[in-house]
Amino acid sequence: MSIGIASSTGKAWIHSAGKTKGNPWENLPAQDDFLESMAEAAKSVAEHCGEKIIYISVANNLSVDCDCDASPEDPKMGDIGILASLDPVALDKACTDLVRASEDHEKSTSSNVLIPGTACIRWSTGNK
């Protein structure tokens, strides 16, 4: 959510985990640093909005790559659906649960992408 409303400078700052406000692709941070940067930026948006926010995930044409990738891999799973919640952790958990429960034959590839997200869900719910 923080990437969606950030300026181009803000997107670079988030993607680079605070290393640059320019081109972040030349010096990418470690994956954990990137995930923490995304979480901190999302936390800032959530705190700013307070209770005037709803979280929505559109899970369709799921790819193993980020939608920010200039040449993303073709989708590996079909549509799961549109989910919404007032609780972002519950929403992410519901999305990962639906991907795992899917009978889509390509789900094993897409499930590999969920590993960082699953770790974040476990951390945020105290189930480290």
C-alpha positions as YAML, in Angstrom:
chain: A
units: angstrom
residues:
- id: 1
  name: MET
  ca: [0.00, 0.00, 0.00]
- id: 2
  name: SER
  ca: [2.89, 2.34, 0.66]
- id: 3
  name: ILE
  ca: [4.28, 1.81, -2.83]
- id: 4
  name: GLY
  ca: [0.89, 2.52, -4.37]
- id: 5
  name: ILE
  ca: [0.67, 6.04, -2.96]
- id: 6
  name: ALA
  ca: [4.37, 6.96, -2.79]
- id: 7
  name: SER
  ca: [6.02, 9.45, -5.11]
- id: 8
  name: SER
  ca: [8.70, 8.13, -7.47]
- id: 9
  name: THR
  ca: [11.30, 9.34, -4.97]
- id: 10
  name: GLY
  ca: [9.45, 7.62, -2.13]
- id: 11
  name: LYS
  ca: [9.20, 4.38, -4.14]
- id: 12
  name: ALA
  ca: [12.96, 4.43, -4.70]
- id: 13
  name: TRP
  ca: [13.56, 5.10, -0.98]
- id: 14
  name: ILE
  ca: [11.29, 2.19, 0.02]
- id: 15
  name: HIS
  ca: [12.65, -0.27, -2.59]
- id: 16
  name: SER
  ca: [16.25, 0.52, -1.64]
- id: 17
  name: ALA
  ca: [15.54, 0.30, 2.12]
- id: 18
  name: GLY
  ca: [16.64, 3.90, 2.57]
- id: 19
  name: LYS
  ca: [19.81, 3.75, 0.47]
- id: 20
  name: THR
  ca: [18.80, 6.04, -2.39]
- id: 21
  name: LYS
  ca: [16.09, 8.35, -3.64]
- id: 22
  name: GLY
  ca: [17.31, 7.81, -7.19]
- id: 23
  name: ASN
  ca: [17.49, 4.57, -9.16]
- id: 24
  name: PRO
  ca: [17.04, 1.76, -6.59]
- id: 25
  name: TRP
  ca: [17.78, -1.05, -9.06]
- id: 26
  name: GLU
  ca: [21.53, -0.40, -9.08]
- id: 27
  name: ASN
  ca: [22.06, -1.23, -5.40]
- id: 28
  name: LEU
  ca: [19.25, -3.41, -4.08]
- id: 29
  name: PRO
  ca: [19.20, -4.22, -0.37]
- id: 30
  name: ALA
  ca: [19.00, -7.65, 1.19]
- id: 31
  name: GLN
  ca: [15.49, -9.15, 0.99]
- id: 32
  name: ASP
  ca: [14.87, -8.78, 4.74]
- id: 33
  name: ASP
  ca: [15.88, -5.10, 4.61]
- id: 34
  name: PHE
  ca: [13.48, -4.54, 1.71]
- id: 35
  name: LEU
  ca: [10.63, -6.30, 3.56]
- id: 36
  name: GLU
  ca: [11.27, -4.23, 6.69]
- id: 37
  name: SER
  ca: [11.31, -1.05, 4.61]
- id: 38
  name: MET
  ca: [7.97, -1.98, 3.01]
- id: 39
  name: ALA
  ca: [6.50, -2.78, 6.42]
- id: 40
  name: GLU
  ca: [7.68, 0.52, 7.92]
- id: 41
  name: ALA
  ca: [6.29, 2.49, 4.99]
- id: 42
  name: ALA
  ca: [2.95, 0.65, 5.20]
- id: 43
  name: LYS
  ca: [2.84, 1.29, 8.95]
- id: 44
  name: SER
  ca: [3.26, 5.02, 8.29]
- id: 45
  name: VAL
  ca: [0.32, 5.02, 5.88]
- id: 46
  name: ALA
  ca: [-1.85, 3.04, 8.31]
- id: 47
  name: GLU
  ca: [-0.98, 5.40, 11.18]
- id: 48
  name: HIS
  ca: [-1.72, 8.43, 9.03]
- id: 49
  name: CYS
  ca: [-5.13, 7.08, 7.96]
- id: 50
  name: GLY
  ca: [-6.10, 5.78, 11.38]
- id: 51
  name: GLU
  ca: [-9.45, 4.00, 11.29]
- id: 52
  name: LYS
  ca: [-10.36, 5.51, 7.92]
- id: 53
  name: ILE
  ca: [-8.78, 2.72, 5.88]
- id: 54
  name: ILE
  ca: [-9.81, -0.58, 4.35]
- id: 55
  name: TYR
  ca: [-7.36, -3.08, 2.93]
- id: 56
  name: ILE
  ca: [-8.15, -4.70, -0.43]
- id: 57
  name: SER
  ca: [-6.25, -7.42, -2.28]
- id: 58
  name: VAL
  ca: [-7.01, -8.31, -5.87]
- id: 59
  name: ALA
  ca: [-5.64, -11.80, -6.37]
- id: 60
  name: ASN
  ca: [-5.89, -12.41, -10.09]
- id: 61
  name: ASN
  ca: [-3.41, -13.66, -12.67]
- id: 62
  name: LEU
  ca: [-0.88, -14.34, -9.93]
- id: 63
  name: SER
  ca: [2.75, -14.11, -11.00]
- id: 64
  name: VAL
  ca: [5.91, -14.94, -9.09]
- id: 65
  name: ASP
  ca: [7.20, -11.43, -9.84]
- id: 66
  name: CYS
  ca: [6.29, -8.07, -8.36]
- id: 67
  name: ASP
  ca: [3.99, -5.93, -10.49]
- id: 68
  name: CYS
  ca: [6.79, -3.34, -10.45]
- id: 69
  name: ASP
  ca: [8.99, -5.65, -12.56]
- id: 70
  name: ALA
  ca: [9.41, -4.28, -16.10]
- id: 71
  name: SER
  ca: [9.44, -7.84, -17.53]
- id: 72
  name: PRO
  ca: [7.42, -9.97, -15.11]
- id: 73
  name: GLU
  ca: [7.07, -13.68, -15.61]
- id: 74
  name: ASP
  ca: [3.73, -14.79, -17.03]
- id: 75
  name: PRO
  ca: [1.00, -15.46, -14.45]
- id: 76
  name: LYS
  ca: [1.34, -18.85, -12.77]
- id: 77
  name: MET
  ca: [-2.11, -19.08, -11.22]
- id: 78
  name: GLY
  ca: [-5.59, -18.09, -12.21]
- id: 79
  name: ASP
  ca: [-7.87, -15.77, -10.31]
- id: 80
  name: ILE
  ca: [-8.37, -16.29, -6.59]
- id: 81
  name: GLY
  ca: [-10.68, -13.33, -6.05]
- id: 82
  name: ILE
  ca: [-10.98, -9.92, -4.46]
- id: 83
  name: LEU
  ca: [-10.62, -9.83, -0.69]
- id: 84
  name: ALA
  ca: [-11.09, -6.98, 1.77]
- id: 85
  name: SER
  ca: [-10.63, -6.49, 5.49]
- id: 86
  name: LEU
  ca: [-10.13, -3.86, 8.14]
- id: 87
  name: ASP
  ca: [-7.19, -5.99, 9.37]
- id: 88
  name: PRO
  ca: [-4.22, -6.11, 6.95]
- id: 89
  name: VAL
  ca: [-2.63, -9.16, 8.59]
- id: 90
  name: ALA
  ca: [-5.88, -11.13, 8.42]
- id: 91
  name: LEU
  ca: [-6.19, -10.12, 4.77]
- id: 92
  name: ASP
  ca: [-2.67, -11.30, 3.90]
- id: 93
  name: LYS
  ca: [-3.23, -14.54, 5.76]
- id: 94
  name: ALA
  ca: [-6.51, -15.12, 3.92]
- id: 95
  name: CYS
  ca: [-4.75, -14.54, 0.59]
- id: 96
  name: THR
  ca: [-1.91, -16.95, 1.35]
- id: 97
  name: ASP
  ca: [-4.39, -19.53, 2.68]
- id: 98
  name: LEU
  ca: [-6.42, -19.31, -0.54]
- id: 99
  name: VAL
  ca: [-3.33, -19.71, -2.71]
- id: 100
  name: ARG
  ca: [-2.30, -22.79, -0.74]
- id: 101
  name: ALA
  ca: [-5.82, -24.23, -0.91]
- id: 102
  name: SER
  ca: [-6.12, -23.64, -4.65]
- id: 103
  name: GLU
  ca: [-6.27, -26.65, -6.93]
- id: 104
  name: ASP
  ca: [-4.54, -24.68, -9.69]
- id: 105
  name: HIS
  ca: [-1.82, -26.93, -11.13]
- id: 106
  name: GLU
  ca: [0.76, -24.15, -11.08]
- id: 107
  name: LYS
  ca: [0.26, -23.29, -7.41]
- id: 108
  name: SER
  ca: [3.48, -24.93, -6.29]
- id: 109
  name: THR
  ca: [5.45, -22.31, -8.20]
- id: 110
  name: SER
  ca: [3.37, -19.44, -6.87]
- id: 111
  name: SER
  ca: [3.51, -20.77, -3.31]
- id: 112
  name: ASN
  ca: [7.28, -20.23, -3.34]
- id: 113
  name: VAL
  ca: [6.62, -16.49, -3.50]
- id: 114
  name: LEU
  ca: [4.61, -16.66, -0.29]
- id: 115
  name: ILE
  ca: [7.59, -17.57, 1.88]
- id: 116
  name: PRO
  ca: [8.58, -13.95, 2.74]
- id: 117
  name: GLY
  ca: [4.93, -13.00, 3.16]
- id: 118
  name: THR
  ca: [4.27, -15.96, 5.40]
- id: 119
  name: ALA
  ca: [7.26, -15.04, 7.57]
- id: 120
  name: CYS
  ca: [5.87, -11.51, 7.90]
- id: 121
  name: ILE
  ca: [2.45, -12.85, 8.87]
- id: 122
  name: ARG
  ca: [3.96, -15.14, 11.50]
- id: 123
  name: TRP
  ca: [6.05, -12.24, 12.87]
- id: 124
  name: SER
  ca: [3.14, -9.80, 13.01]
- id: 125
  name: THR
  ca: [0.86, -12.28, 14.79]
- id: 126
  name: GLY
  ca: [3.51, -13.26, 17.33]
- id: 127
  name: ASN
  ca: [3.93, -16.77, 15.88]
- id: 128
  name: LYS
  ca: [7.64, -16.49, 15.16]
...
